[in-house]
Amino acid sequence: AKIETAQRRMITGANLAPNWPASAQRWVDYLGAGIRAPGRALMTADEFFKAVAYRRELNSLATRRALEMTENGHSTDDIAEAMDDIFTGRDTGIATQSEEFAQVATFTNPVEGALGKLGAAVQGTLIGRMLFPFFKTPVNIFKAAADRSPYGFVRAIAAAKDPIKRDILIARASLGTATMAYAAYEYMNGNITGTGPSDYVMRNQLESIGWKKWSFVFVKEGVENPRWLQ
């Protein structure tokens, strides 16, 4: 996050030009506010979706806890007390799990291992921060994509000791792999277009008969599929 990087003074009239007239300083204040607006919007969106993900995981963990207590024969009062502890934050274990899930859901969780150390080393330099202003988010998005590929089944096998994590990984891998297989099948059958030919004349010829890039193709009976026209 921006607040984790090296601190810089805000662009304000008082900071940039303390000897300027008040009217000129006011315009510098507006300039500084405009420059900070995108970063504030980014952080606001990040915090909003973190809050949504936190609450979602909190409710999931509370439901699991209630079901476990019911199966183990706990009384209604005990279950109600446990739920009160969860939703008021007194159950620090569940609160921590929910916070970690909120980071995962927004791709801001720390990158561990050798890759994390490499990222920290790169971003620890001025040039590194300029070339790679974002590191955790792209890496975590790539890892999330990998979990939704056949590789996710490998991770699920490795997580066999944690049934909840295993089931989540299987669900992600199943949905992602099925989606990729369906897209590949439709493309091979000519029902999905790609970027199309780079040749200008050929592209114009395709577009003249209704071809569009990155689209689904619905072909009338007896009409040749434009996907296969040479």
Backbone as CSV, one residue per row, in Angstrom:
resi,resn,N_x,N_y,N_z,CA_x,CA_y,CA_z,C_x,C_y,C_z
1,ALA,0.847,-1.190,0.000,0.000,0.000,0.000,0.886,1.244,0.000
2,LYS,0.278,2.329,-0.393,1.046,3.574,-0.430,1.603,3.948,0.946
3,ILE,0.838,3.660,1.974,1.264,4.067,3.311,2.436,3.236,3.804
4,GLU,2.762,2.122,3.101,3.892,1.293,3.503,5.191,1.753,2.853
5,THR,5.126,2.650,1.894,6.323,3.097,1.195,6.954,4.271,1.929
6,ALA,8.089,4.720,1.403,8.777,5.857,2.028,7.859,7.082,2.036
7,GLN,7.850,7.785,3.143,6.939,8.925,3.302,7.442,10.154,2.547
8,ARG,6.522,10.861,1.942,6.826,12.111,1.251,5.851,13.173,1.725
9,ARG,6.297,14.408,1.721,5.424,15.508,2.146,4.374,15.760,1.078
10,MET,3.171,16.134,1.506,2.105,16.454,0.568,2.454,17.714,-0.222
11,ILE,1.953,17.768,-1.464,2.116,18.981,-2.268,1.051,19.975,-1.816
12,THR,1.476,20.963,-1.050,0.596,22.044,-0.598,1.322,23.360,-0.797
13,GLY,0.554,24.435,-0.745,1.167,25.748,-0.886,2.182,26.018,0.199
14,ALA,1.868,25.585,1.427,2.776,25.839,2.548,4.079,25.052,2.402
15,ASN,3.993,23.821,1.850,5.195,22.999,1.687,6.014,23.400,0.473
16,LEU,5.314,23.697,-0.633,6.020,23.939,-1.890,6.510,25.378,-2.015
17,ALA,5.668,26.295,-1.620,6.017,27.717,-1.806,5.541,28.528,-0.608
18,PRO,6.244,28.424,0.524,5.789,29.131,1.736,5.803,30.644,1.603
19,ASN,6.576,31.180,0.642,6.663,32.631,0.491,5.695,33.185,-0.547
20,TRP,4.902,32.316,-1.178,3.953,32.796,-2.168,2.752,33.447,-1.497
21,PRO,2.005,34.250,-2.243,0.767,34.824,-1.696,-0.246,33.730,-1.374
22,ALA,-1.168,34.028,-0.495,-2.157,33.040,-0.054,-2.994,32.521,-1.216
23,SER,-3.356,33.395,-2.159,-4.170,32.958,-3.299,-3.423,31.940,-4.164
24,ALA,-2.112,32.171,-4.374,-1.314,31.232,-5.165,-1.136,29.916,-4.418
25,GLN,-0.943,30.003,-3.114,-0.799,28.782,-2.325,-2.070,27.936,-2.372
26,ARG,-3.221,28.620,-2.442,-4.486,27.889,-2.489,-4.574,27.044,-3.759
27,TRP,-4.093,27.578,-4.886,-4.107,26.822,-6.131,-3.151,25.638,-6.065
28,VAL,-2.036,25.805,-5.364,-1.121,24.682,-5.175,-1.792,23.604,-4.316
29,ASP,-2.582,24.038,-3.324,-3.321,23.069,-2.509,-4.261,22.239,-3.379
30,TYR,-4.958,22.906,-4.309,-5.868,22.196,-5.213,-5.091,21.208,-6.090
31,LEU,-3.927,21.639,-6.563,-3.094,20.766,-7.382,-2.683,19.524,-6.595
32,GLY,-2.242,19.726,-5.376,-1.842,18.593,-4.539,-3.000,17.652,-4.255
33,ALA,-4.189,18.212,-3.989,-5.363,17.371,-3.740,-5.697,16.545,-4.976
34,GLY,-5.562,17.159,-6.169,-5.834,16.424,-7.406,-4.849,15.299,-7.634
35,ILE,-3.583,15.530,-7.310,-2.562,14.499,-7.479,-2.796,13.338,-6.511
36,ARG,-3.273,13.648,-5.315,-3.510,12.598,-4.327,-4.821,11.846,-4.555
37,ALA,-5.717,12.406,-5.372,-7.041,11.808,-5.538,-7.002,10.372,-6.066
38,PRO,-6.229,10.059,-7.127,-6.223,8.666,-7.600,-5.740,7.674,-6.550
39,GLY,-4.695,8.050,-5.811,-4.194,7.158,-4.772,-5.216,6.950,-3.664
40,ARG,-5.906,8.019,-3.290,-6.941,7.885,-2.269,-8.097,7.021,-2.760
41,ALA,-8.466,7.183,-4.035,-9.540,6.366,-4.604,-9.148,4.890,-4.616
42,LEU,-7.882,4.621,-4.962,-7.391,3.244,-4.971,-7.451,2.644,-3.572
43,MET,-6.986,3.386,-2.583,-6.990,2.877,-1.212,-8.412,2.723,-0.680
44,THR,-9.309,3.637,-1.087,-10.703,3.532,-0.659,-11.343,2.265,-1.210
45,ALA,-11.128,2.000,-2.505,-11.676,0.786,-3.108,-11.090,-0.458,-2.455
46,ASP,-9.791,-0.422,-2.170,-9.133,-1.558,-1.536,-9.731,-1.840,-0.163
47,GLU,-9.930,-0.788,0.620,-10.492,-0.965,1.964,-11.944,-1.432,1.909
48,PHE,-12.695,-0.947,0.910,-14.096,-1.357,0.777,-14.190,-2.863,0.523
49,PHE,-13.419,-3.347,-0.444,-13.503,-4.763,-0.775,-12.851,-5.629,0.304
50,LYS,-11.885,-5.070,1.032,-11.349,-5.799,2.184,-12.445,-5.993,3.238
51,ALA,-13.246,-4.956,3.456,-14.324,-5.052,4.442,-15.366,-6.083,4.022
52,VAL,-15.700,-6.110,2.729,-16.657,-7.095,2.228,-16.113,-8.511,2.423
53,ALA,-14.846,-8.718,2.045,-14.242,-10.043,2.163,-14.102,-10.458,3.630
54,TYR,-13.753,-9.502,4.486,-13.615,-9.797,5.917,-14.942,-10.294,6.487
55,ARG,-16.007,-9.584,6.150,-17.315,-9.963,6.698,-17.771,-11.305,6.143
56,ARG,-17.473,-11.523,4.876,-17.845,-12.793,4.252,-17.174,-13.965,4.945
57,GLU,-15.862,-13.844,5.190,-15.137,-14.928,5.851,-15.571,-15.072,7.296
58,LEU,-15.838,-13.944,7.960,-16.296,-13.992,9.353,-17.597,-14.783,9.453
59,ASN,-18.525,-14.522,8.543,-19.797,-15.253,8.556,-19.591,-16.735,8.270
60,SER,-18.667,-17.045,7.341,-18.396,-18.449,7.022,-17.821,-19.186,8.232
61,LEU,-16.854,-18.556,8.891,-16.229,-19.195,10.052,-17.214,-19.325,11.211
62,ALA,-18.085,-18.326,11.371,-19.091,-18.396,12.427,-20.061,-19.541,12.163
63,THR,-20.454,-19.713,10.907,-21.367,-20.803,10.559,-20.726,-22.159,10.832
64,ARG,-19.454,-22.301,10.448,-18.753,-23.559,10.708,-18.655,-23.838,12.208
65,ARG,-18.336,-22.798,12.977,-18.228,-22.970,14.424,-19.567,-23.389,15.023
66,ALA,-20.651,-22.774,14.566,-21.975,-23.106,15.092,-22.349,-24.553,14.747
67,LEU,-22.049,-24.984,13.532,-22.353,-26.360,13.133,-21.540,-27.356,13.940
68,GLU,-20.254,-27.055,14.156,-19.400,-27.938,14.944,-19.919,-28.053,16.382
69,MET,-20.300,-26.917,16.968,-20.797,-26.937,18.350,-22.120,-27.684,18.442
70,THR,-22.965,-27.549,17.420,-24.237,-28.269,17.416,-24.003,-29.775,17.345
71,GLU,-23.077,-30.188,16.466,-22.771,-31.616,16.331,-22.158,-32.180,17.606
72,ASN,-21.436,-31.346,18.349,-20.792,-31.808,19.585,-21.697,-31.692,20.800
73,GLY,-22.939,-31.287,20.582,-23.919,-31.286,21.666,-23.908,-30.068,22.575
74,HIS,-23.351,-28.952,22.136,-23.352,-27.745,22.964,-24.762,-27.155,23.024
75,SER,-25.021,-26.458,24.108,-26.347,-25.862,24.294,-26.509,-24.625,23.421
76,THR,-27.765,-24.196,23.271,-28.057,-23.001,22.472,-27.390,-21.769,23.066
77,ASP,-27.367,-21.686,24.415,-26.739,-20.531,25.069,-25.233,-20.495,24.793
78,ASP,-24.596,-21.669,24.804,-23.157,-21.713,24.526,-22.859,-21.270,23.091
79,ILE,-23.704,-21.714,22.172,-23.506,-21.341,20.771,-23.716,-19.845,20.595
80,ALA,-24.742,-19.299,21.239,-25.017,-17.866,21.135,-23.861,-17.047,21.703
81,GLU,-23.288,-17.524,22.818,-22.145,-16.826,23.411,-20.926,-16.865,22.481
82,ALA,-20.716,-18.009,21.842,-19.600,-18.130,20.913,-19.778,-17.204,19.714
83,MET,-21.023,-17.118,19.222,-21.294,-16.218,18.097,-21.082,-14.760,18.500
84,ASP,-21.447,-14.436,19.731,-21.251,-13.067,20.212,-19.759,-12.738,20.287
85,ASP,-18.967,-13.710,20.734,-17.514,-13.503,20.783,-16.943,-13.264,19.389
86,ILE,-17.452,-14.003,18.404,-16.948,-13.873,17.036,-17.286,-12.511,16.461
87,PHE,-18.540,-12.105,16.583,-18.978,-10.888,15.899,-18.623,-9.602,16.644
88,THR,-18.156,-9.736,17.872,-17.668,-8.555,18.587,-16.147,-8.478,18.577
89,GLY,-15.496,-9.472,17.964,-14.043,-9.434,17.842,-13.286,-10.013,19.009
90,ARG,-13.987,-10.588,19.990,-13.279,-11.155,21.140,-12.593,-12.476,20.780
91,ASP,-13.091,-13.152,19.746,-12.439,-14.370,19.273,-11.329,-13.949,18.307
92,THR,-10.146,-13.748,18.849,-9.054,-13.192,18.049,-8.590,-14.140,16.942
93,GLY,-8.744,-15.446,17.170,-8.316,-16.405,16.156,-9.121,-16.262,14.877
94,ILE,-10.435,-16.193,15.020,-11.293,-16.050,13.839,-11.126,-14.675,13.218
95,ALA,-10.945,-13.652,14.052,-10.728,-12.303,13.509,-9.449,-12.264,12.663
96,THR,-8.406,-12.928,13.144,-7.151,-12.964,12.383,-7.327,-13.717,11.071
97,GLN,-8.034,-14.836,11.098,-8.286,-15.599,9.878,-9.063,-14.758,8.862
98,SER,-10.035,-13.983,9.349,-10.839,-13.149,8.455,-10.007,-12.036,7.846
99,GLU,-9.110,-11.465,8.639,-8.226,-10.420,8.110,-7.290,-10.983,7.041
100,GLU,-6.786,-12.180,7.282,-5.907,-12.812,6.287,-6.660,-13.100,5.002
101,PHE,-7.914,-13.546,5.121,-8.714,-13.812,3.930,-8.998,-12.525,3.169
102,ALA,-9.213,-11.422,3.896,-9.464,-10.137,3.235,-8.264,-9.721,2.397
103,GLN,-7.064,-10.007,2.890,-5.862,-9.711,2.106,-5.778,-10.606,0.875
104,VAL,-6.085,-11.887,1.055,-6.034,-12.814,-0.076,-7.052,-12.410,-1.140
105,ALA,-8.252,-12.025,-0.713,-9.313,-11.690,-1.655,-9.003,-10.436,-2.459
106,THR,-8.165,-9.556,-1.921,-7.793,-8.327,-2.635,-6.368,-8.403,-3.182
107,PHE,-5.778,-9.603,-3.157,-4.438,-9.850,-3.721,-3.354,-8.999,-3.063
108,THR,-3.526,-8.682,-1.794,-2.541,-7.868,-1.084,-1.837,-8.653,0.024
109,ASN,-2.031,-9.961,0.055,-1.362,-10.757,1.092,0.132,-10.825,0.811
110,PRO,0.952,-10.924,1.850,2.404,-10.947,1.665,2.842,-12.128,0.799
111,VAL,3.822,-11.888,-0.043,4.406,-12.952,-0.861,5.518,-13.606,-0.048
112,GLU,5.396,-14.890,0.197,6.341,-15.580,1.069,7.408,-16.299,0.253
113,GLY,8.403,-16.770,0.955,9.456,-17.563,0.325,10.480,-16.717,-0.401
114,ALA,11.227,-17.385,-1.295,12.311,-16.727,-2.026,11.792,-15.609,-2.919
115,LEU,10.588,-15.827,-3.500,10.018,-14.797,-4.373,9.700,-13.529,-3.589
116,GLY,9.203,-13.694,-2.368,8.915,-12.538,-1.535,10.176,-11.779,-1.166
117,LYS,11.251,-12.519,-0.862,12.523,-11.871,-0.529,13.076,-11.121,-1.745
118,LEU,12.914,-11.732,-2.932,13.374,-11.070,-4.146,12.610,-9.779,-4.384
119,GLY,11.294,-9.820,-4.205,10.488,-8.617,-4.393,10.857,-7.530,-3.415
120,ALA,11.099,-7.912,-2.157,11.491,-6.929,-1.148,12.823,-6.297,-1.491
121,ALA,13.750,-7.115,-2.020,15.064,-6.587,-2.394,14.962,-5.622,-3.560
122,VAL,14.132,-5.965,-4.550,13.972,-5.095,-5.720,13.321,-3.780,-5.327
123,GLN,12.249,-3.860,-4.545,11.539,-2.650,-4.160,12.242,-1.885,-3.056
124,GLY,13.307,-2.448,-2.530,14.085,-1.738,-1.520,15.007,-0.688,-2.106
125,THR,15.074,-0.637,-3.440,15.902,0.362,-4.107,15.017,1.375,-4.824
126,LEU,15.561,2.544,-5.052,14.795,3.595,-5.720,14.409,3.185,-7.137
127,ILE,15.356,2.645,-7.889,15.084,2.212,-9.262,14.058,1.078,-9.270
128,GLY,14.180,0.167,-8.315,13.240,-0.950,-8.229,11.818,-0.488,-7.990
129,ARG,11.657,0.505,-7.094,10.306,1.016,-6.838,9.741,1.730,-8.057
130,MET,10.617,2.371,-8.835,10.147,3.061,-10.039,9.735,2.063,-11.121
131,LEU,10.519,0.979,-11.279,10.214,-0.007,-12.320,9.107,-0.957,-11.910
132,PHE,9.031,-1.278,-10.616,8.017,-2.212,-10.127,7.283,-1.596,-8.941
133,PRO,6.402,-0.612,-9.201,5.667,0.006,-8.099,4.704,-0.960,-7.415
134,PHE,4.259,-1.983,-8.166,3.391,-3.009,-7.591,4.086,-4.359,-7.742
135,PHE,4.161,-5.113,-6.669,4.777,-6.436,-6.722,3.829,-7.505,-6.181
136,LYS,3.300,-7.280,-4.993,2.448,-8.289,-4.374,1.220,-8.606,-5.216
137,THR,0.556,-7.566,-5.711,-0.701,-7.783,-6.428,-0.523,-8.607,-7.697
138,PRO,0.413,-8.271,-8.616,0.577,-9.116,-9.808,0.959,-10.556,-9.474
139,VAL,1.848,-10.739,-8.492,2.263,-12.091,-8.120,1.082,-12.883,-7.575
140,ASN,0.285,-12.247,-6.705,-0.861,-12.942,-6.119,-1.945,-13.232,-7.150
141,ILE,-2.120,-12.348,-8.128,-3.086,-12.618,-9.199,-2.627,-13.822,-10.024
142,PHE,-1.326,-13.886,-10.314,-0.795,-15.032,-11.056,-1.000,-16.323,-10.259
143,LYS,-0.757,-16.277,-8.949,-0.940,-17.463,-8.123,-2.406,-17.875,-8.070
144,ALA,-3.314,-16.872,-8.028,-4.742,-17.183,-8.025,-5.163,-17.837,-9.338
145,ALA,-4.584,-17.361,-10.447,-4.876,-17.981,-11.747,-4.364,-19.419,-11.784
146,ALA,-3.183,-19.644,-11.208,-2.624,-21.000,-11.183,-3.504,-21.943,-10.367
147,ASP,-4.096,-21.441,-9.276,-4.989,-22.263,-8.461,-6.234,-22.685,-9.233
148,ARG,-6.580,-21.923,-10.267,-7.769,-22.231,-11.065,-7.423,-22.969,-12.355
149,SER,-6.253,-23.545,-12.377,-5.795,-24.380,-13.477,-5.618,-25.800,-12.941
150,PRO,-5.256,-26.769,-13.803,-5.012,-28.128,-13.282,-3.984,-28.178,-12.152
151,TYR,-3.112,-27.169,-12.068,-2.142,-27.129,-10.973,-2.844,-27.063,-9.620
152,GLY,-4.054,-26.511,-9.605,-4.804,-26.425,-8.355,-5.088,-27.789,-7.750
153,PHE,-5.254,-28.828,-8.595,-5.478,-30.174,-8.074,-4.231,-30.691,-7.361
154,VAL,-3.063,-30.315,-7.860,-1.816,-30.706,-7.205,-1.745,-30.080,-5.814
155,ARG,-2.092,-28.798,-5.732,-2.090,-28.129,-4.420,-3.134,-28.744,-3.493
156,ALA,-4.267,-29.166,-4.054,-5.309,-29.783,-3.227,-4.820,-31.099,-2.629
157,ILE,-4.072,-31.870,-3.403,-3.513,-33.124,-2.888,-2.534,-32.834,-1.754
158,ALA,-1.733,-31.773,-1.925,-0.764,-31.413,-0.886,-1.441,-30.910,0.375
159,ALA,-2.664,-30.380,0.231,-3.398,-29.838,1.388,-4.405,-30.833,1.944
160,ALA,-4.136,-32.125,1.769,-5.096,-33.155,2.180,-5.378,-33.132,3.682
161,LYS,-4.435,-32.647,4.479,-4.638,-32.638,5.928,-5.610,-31.555,6.381
162,ASP,-5.860,-30.567,5.533,-6.812,-29.506,5.848,-8.005,-29.647,4.910
163,PRO,-9.083,-30.309,5.350,-10.192,-30.605,4.433,-10.862,-29.367,3.849
164,ILE,-10.936,-28.284,4.610,-11.583,-27.076,4.110,-10.754,-26.454,2.996
165,LYS,-9.452,-26.295,3.234,-8.555,-25.750,2.214,-8.531,-26.647,0.984
166,ARG,-8.524,-27.971,1.221,-8.511,-28.923,0.105,-9.763,-28.762,-0.765
167,ASP,-10.929,-28.677,-0.124,-12.173,-28.557,-0.889,-12.233,-27.244,-1.670
168,ILE,-11.729,-26.168,-1.067,-11.726,-24.875,-1.758,-10.827,-24.940,-2.981
169,LEU,-9.654,-25.559,-2.840,-8.729,-25.681,-3.966,-9.318,-26.540,-5.071
170,ILE,-10.005,-27.620,-4.697,-10.634,-28.479,-5.704,-11.718,-27.718,-6.449
171,ALA,-12.500,-26.925,-5.714,-13.567,-26.148,-6.356,-12.992,-25.131,-7.334
172,ARG,-11.934,-24.432,-6.914,-11.314,-23.439,-7.800,-10.728,-24.106,-9.048
173,ALA,-9.990,-25.190,-8.839,-9.366,-25.862,-9.975,-10.406,-26.443,-10.916
174,SER,-11.488,-26.985,-10.369,-12.534,-27.582,-11.202,-13.212,-26.527,-12.063
175,LEU,-13.594,-25.410,-11.451,-14.284,-24.363,-12.197,-13.367,-23.731,-13.243
176,GLY,-12.130,-23.414,-12.844,-11.209,-22.771,-13.774,-10.831,-23.675,-14.933
177,THR,-10.538,-24.944,-14.633,-10.152,-25.877,-15.686,-11.308,-26.132,-16.643
178,ALA,-12.521,-26.271,-16.096,-13.689,-26.483,-16.954,-13.934,-25.281,-17.863
179,THR,-13.743,-24.078,-17.330,-13.926,-22.875,-18.134,-12.904,-22.798,-19.268
180,MET,-11.641,-23.094,-18.942,-10.598,-23.070,-19.971,-10.842,-24.136,-21.031
181,ALA,-11.283,-25.328,-20.606,-11.545,-26.402,-21.562,-12.705,-26.033,-22.475
182,TYR,-13.737,-25.425,-21.910,-14.887,-25.015,-22.731,-14.469,-23.950,-23.745
183,ALA,-13.676,-22.967,-23.299,-13.223,-21.909,-24.212,-12.369,-22.496,-25.332
184,ALA,-11.479,-23.446,-24.998,-10.640,-24.078,-26.017,-11.479,-24.875,-27.004
185,TYR,-12.483,-25.578,-26.482,-13.360,-26.375,-27.349,-14.111,-25.476,-28.327
186,GLU,-14.672,-24.379,-27.823,-15.423,-23.466,-28.680,-14.503,-22.809,-29.711
187,TYR,-13.275,-22.504,-29.316,-12.342,-21.889,-30.260,-11.960,-22.861,-31.368
188,MET,-11.681,-24.100,-30.983,-11.307,-25.097,-31.989,-12.443,-25.360,-32.966
189,ASN,-13.673,-25.192,-32.504,-14.824,-25.363,-33.388,-15.158,-24.093,-34.157
190,GLY,-14.366,-23.057,-33.967,-14.596,-21.815,-34.689,-15.701,-20.959,-34.139
191,ASN,-16.130,-21.207,-32.899,-17.246,-20.450,-32.322,-16.790,-19.262,-31.491
192,ILE,-15.480,-19.084,-31.329,-14.930,-17.918,-30.641,-13.814,-17.349,-31.508
193,THR,-13.830,-16.061,-31.740,-12.782,-15.436,-32.544,-11.680,-14.916,-31.631
194,GLY,-10.512,-14.730,-32.220,-9.396,-14.158,-31.478,-9.123,-12.739,-31.937
195,THR,-7.856,-12.403,-32.064,-7.512,-11.046,-32.499,-7.667,-10.872,-33.997
196,GLY,-7.650,-11.988,-34.731,-7.804,-11.892,-36.173,-6.495,-11.652,-36.883
197,PRO,-6.546,-11.616,-38.212,-5.313,-11.437,-38.993,-4.759,-10.029,-38.850
198,SER,-3.438,-9.908,-38.900,-2.798,-8.592,-38.844,-2.820,-7.897,-40.201
199,ASP,-3.026,-8.682,-41.277,-3.081,-8.098,-42.614,-4.318,-7.213,-42.747
200,TYR,-4.108,-5.959,-43.135,-5.205,-4.972,-43.171,-6.289,-5.375,-44.163
201,VAL,-5.889,-5.838,-45.362,-6.866,-6.195,-46.397,-7.702,-7.392,-45.952
202,MET,-7.041,-8.401,-45.410,-7.771,-9.583,-44.961,-8.725,-9.256,-43.819
203,ARG,-8.266,-8.391,-42.893,-9.150,-8.006,-41.790,-10.385,-7.279,-42.323
204,ASN,-10.187,-6.385,-43.291,-11.327,-5.676,-43.867,-12.301,-6.636,-44.536
205,GLN,-11.767,-7.654,-45.207,-12.635,-8.631,-45.860,-13.463,-9.397,-44.830
206,LEU,-12.813,-9.783,-43.735,-13.546,-10.481,-42.685,-14.614,-9.581,-42.056
207,GLU,-14.238,-8.342,-41.750,-15.182,-7.426,-41.117,-16.342,-7.090,-42.041
208,SER,-16.101,-7.152,-43.357,-17.177,-6.839,-44.306,-18.273,-7.893,-44.303
209,ILE,-17.967,-9.112,-43.845,-19.000,-10.155,-43.784,-19.478,-10.369,-42.342
210,GLY,-19.140,-9.412,-41.477,-19.677,-9.447,-40.118,-18.760,-9.996,-39.055
211,TRP,-17.502,-10.294,-39.412,-16.561,-10.822,-38.423,-16.168,-9.749,-37.417
212,LYS,-16.035,-10.148,-36.149,-15.568,-9.237,-35.102,-14.565,-9.981,-34.225
213,LYS,-13.559,-9.247,-33.763,-12.558,-9.873,-32.902,-13.120,-10.093,-31.502
214,TRP,-12.575,-11.108,-30.827,-12.927,-11.424,-29.437,-14.435,-11.551,-29.251
215,SER,-15.050,-12.351,-30.083,-16.514,-12.470,-30.058,-16.926,-13.928,-30.201
216,PHE,-18.169,-14.197,-29.795,-18.787,-15.480,-30.083,-19.346,-15.445,-31.499
217,VAL,-19.286,-16.586,-32.172,-19.755,-16.673,-33.551,-21.031,-17.503,-33.589
218,PHE,-22.087,-16.924,-34.131,-23.341,-17.635,-34.326,-23.592,-17.706,-35.833
219,VAL,-23.430,-18.882,-36.396,-23.475,-19.053,-37.845,-24.820,-19.651,-38.249
220,LYS,-25.428,-19.050,-39.256,-26.674,-19.589,-39.776,-26.409,-20.900,-40.506
221,GLU,-27.420,-21.724,-40.550,-27.289,-23.028,-41.201,-26.977,-22.842,-42.687
222,GLY,-25.981,-23.581,-43.158,-25.611,-23.510,-44.560,-24.627,-22.419,-44.896
223,VAL,-24.200,-21.622,-43.902,-23.244,-20.541,-44.134,-21.905,-20.958,-43.548
224,GLU,-20.841,-20.757,-44.315,-19.513,-21.145,-43.846,-19.084,-20.261,-42.682
225,ASN,-18.449,-20.857,-41.718,-17.994,-20.131,-40.532,-16.862,-19.179,-40.929
226,PRO,-17.006,-17.877,-40.681,-15.945,-16.925,-41.055,-14.617,-17.202,-40.366
227,ARG,-14.646,-17.942,-39.280,-13.421,-18.254,-38.540,-12.438,-19.007,-39.432
228,TRP,-12.962,-19.806,-40.382,-12.087,-20.660,-41.176,-11.842,-20.132,-42.584
229,LEU,-12.352,-18.947,-42.886,-12.119,-18.401,-44.217,-10.646,-18.044,-44.402
230,GLN,-10.098,-18.371,-45.523,-8.685,-18.057,-45.822,-8.618,-16.908,-46.836
